[in-house]
Amino acid sequence: MGKSLLEYIEAPPREFIYTILLIILSLPLVRPIGLPIPVSARIREYHEYIANLPDGAYVFVSVDYGVSSLPAFEPFMMATMHDLFAKNVKVVFATLYTDGPICYRSAIEKVNPDAYGKKYGEDYVFLGYVPGGETARKALAEDLHAAVPADAKGTPIDQIPMLKGIKGASDFDLLICLTPSGDVAIGWIRQWVTPYGIKYLCVVLAMMMPTIEPYYPEQVKALCGADRGGEYEFLIGKPGPGIKKADSFSIGHIVLMIFIILANIAYFSLKMQRKEV
């Protein structure tokens, strides 16, 4: 004797559940739905520091993550770029990671600064990979032109309009670092924040938050987990990969809850039928 419909609903084949979940989880990754996301106070704080930048302010953004952690950081990096390009500020990008240029190009191509009317060399510039770790941070802070004679395209720094008159850390209004490394995050504090008093925003992996937490909110003015990229995208109204992941996560939970509710209804219905018999 075959199973009744209620029996199938009470204990559906796991293959059926996996297939439904695979379809449901994939749809938001193709086209984000934009379900409401609670925005944490940390994300709002990070955004407010950028929103409150004065016209003409200079921002140094260090893309200090590699290809292995690109999926975790790119949503936040893209949202940061959108937020900065929406302002009338000058942005200097650089990286201390050998594969950082790949991560920068991946994000900047998707953000498209041209859509904001931003021109390379006048509104933003990419210095490329700066080798040297701690020594590089110190050199950039003291004399950017000496530390990096040319940008990633090979253009001499002295010929880049937005960098004329910019010597080092003391000329920047804000420092932003996105990195999975606690040593890198703290290194910017040692070489830029403590000596020059520059405001510093930091984005790290969730597991690194306890390592940087003691520096918040004194040396690190805003500290966020990279996994909060979806919240940031939702806050600034720029749906991207973060919201896609959040939509997929939310819908997956909703579907599982529906399965659980239906299975319980079927269970108690069958139980009532057996009692009647």
N, C-alpha and C positions, 0 to 999 in steps of 0.2 A: 504494500500500500504506500502510495507516494505521500510526500509531506503536503500539508495544507498551506495556504498562503500565510496564515498566522505563524505557523511553525518556521517558514522561511524567514519571515520578518524577525522572529525571536532570535534565530541563530543563522543569519545570512552567511553564505560561503565567504571565506576570507578573500578569495580571488575577486569576488564581486565588490567587496569593500575597497580593496586596493585599487581596482580599476577606476571606481568612482572618484576616489581620492586623487589618483594620478591626473584625471581629467580636470577636476575642480581646482587642484593646486596649480596646474599649468596655465589655465585661462588668464589669471591676473598677471602672470609673467609676460604674456603676449600683449595684453592691453590692461593697464591698471584701472581699477574701479574707483579708487580714491575714497575708500571707506574712512570715516572720521577716526583720527588717531589722537589720543590724549597727549598733549605736549608738556613735557616735564619742565620744571623751573630751571634746570641746568641748560636746556636747549634755548629757552627764552632769554636767559642771561647771556649766552654766547651770541645770539642774534642781536641783542640790544647793544652790545659793545660795537658791533659792526654798524648797526643802524645809527649810532650816535657819533660816528666818525665825522669830523668837519670836512667841508669841501677842500680838495687838494691834499688830503692826508696821505701819508705814505704807509703802506702795509707790506710787511715781509712775510711770505708764506713758504714754509719749508715742507716740501712733499717728501717726508722721511719714512716712506714705506715702499716695499718692493712688490714684485709681481705676485709673490706667494700670498700676500695679504691684501692685494688689490680689491677682491670682491668685498672684503670687510670695510675698506676705507673709501672706495670710490663714491658711493652715494653721498657721504658726508663731504668729500672733497668737491664734488660737483655742486652741492647745495651751497657750500662756502663760496665757490666761484660765482654762482648766480647772485648771491647776496652782495658780494663785493662789486661786481660789474654793474649792479643796479645803482651803485653810489658813484659820486664824482670823486673817486680816489685813484691813486696810483698804486699798482700792485707789482711787487717784485717776487717772482717765484724762483726757488732753487731747491736742490736736493742733496743730501749727504749719502744717499744710497746709489750704488752703481746702476741699478735698474730703475731708479727713480724717474729718469727721463721718459721711460716707457709709460709709467703711471701718469705722469703729467700730461703727455700727449693724448693718452686715452681719455682723460677727463676733459681737457680743454677742447678737443674736437667735438665732444658731445654737447658741451655748454655753448660753444660758438659765440665768442666775444663780439664778432661782427654784428650780431643781432642787437647788441647793446650800443652799437656805434663806437666800440672801443678799437683803438689802433695800436698795433704792436710797436713798441719803442716810444710811444707817447703816453699810453695809458697802462700798459703792462709789459713785462719783459720776463724772459726765462733765462736765468744764468746757467742752467744745466747742472751737471754733476760737479760738486765741489769736493774734492778729496781731502782727507785729513782729519775727519772726525772733530774732536775737541779743539785741535789746533785750527781747523777751518772755521769753526764758529768764532773763535777769538779773532782770527784774521779778518773775517767779514765785518765784525763789530768795529775794529780799529780803522780799517781802510778797505772798503769794498772794491775800489778800483785796483788796488794792488793785489788783492786776494783773487780777483777774477778779472783778468785783463780783457776778456771778450765773452759775449753771451753765448748761448747754445748754438746760435747760427754762425758764430765766428765774427760777429760785428764788434769792433773795439768798443769797450764800455764808454770811452770818452766821446764816441760818436752817437750814442743813444740819447736823444733829447731829454727824456724823463729822468736820466741819471746824472745830468749835469748839475753840479752843486750838492749832490748826495755823496757824503763821505763814508758814513757807517751807521752803527746802531742808533746813535744820538739823533739821527735825522728821521727815524721812523716813529710813527705814532702807535703802531700795533705790530706785534709778532704773533704769528699763528703757526703751530706745528701739529702735523698729523703723523703719528708714529706708533708702531707696536712695541717699541723699545723704551723701557723706563730710563735707561742710561742716556738715550738721545733726548728724551723729554726734559730730564733734569740738567743735561748739559747746556741747554739753552738758558736755563735759570742761572747757571754759574757764569756764563760768558756774556749774556745780554741783559737779563733782568736785574741781577744784583748790582753789576757795575754801572748800568745806564738807566735803571728804573723804568724800562719800557713795559707797557702793558702786554700781558702774555695770555693767549688762549691756547688750550691744549686738548687734543683729541687722541685718545688711546684705546686699546682693546679693553673690553669690560674687565678682563682678569687683571689688567694693569692699573685699574682705578685705585685700589688700596695703596699702591706704591706711590702714586702722585698726590693722593688725597691730603697728606700732611702739608703740602705746599699751597693748598687752596684754602681761602681765597686771597692770601697775601701775595705770594709770588705768581701764582697761577690765578688769574682773575675769573676765568671760566674753564671748567673741566668737564668734558663730555666723553661718553663711551661711543666708539665708532658704530656700534649697533643701533644708535639712535638716529641714523641718517634719514629714515622714513619720517620721523617726527619733524625733523628740520625741513624736509621737503614740503611737508603738509603746512608747516607754519608760514613759509614764504610763498606758498602757492606754486611750487615748481615740481610737479610729480616726476619721479625718476625711478631708478632701480630700488631705492629704499622703500618707496610706497608700494612697488610691485611685490616686494618680499613681505611687507606688512599685510597687504591684501591677501596674499596666498596663505600666510600664517593664520589670519583671522577667519577666512572662509573655511580653511581646513578644520579649525576648531568648531565652527558652526555646524559643518557637515557631520562631524563626529558626535556632537551633541544631539543632532537630529536622529542619527542611528541609535544612540543610547535611549532616547525618549521613545522612539518607535518600538525598539526591542522590549522595553519595559511594559509598554501598552500591550504588546502581543503576549508577553509572558503572563500578565494578570488576566487577560482575556481568556487565554487557554486554561489558566487555573480555574476560572469561574466555570468554563464549559465542563471541565472534568468533575467539578463538584456537583453540577447539575445531573451528570450521568450517574 
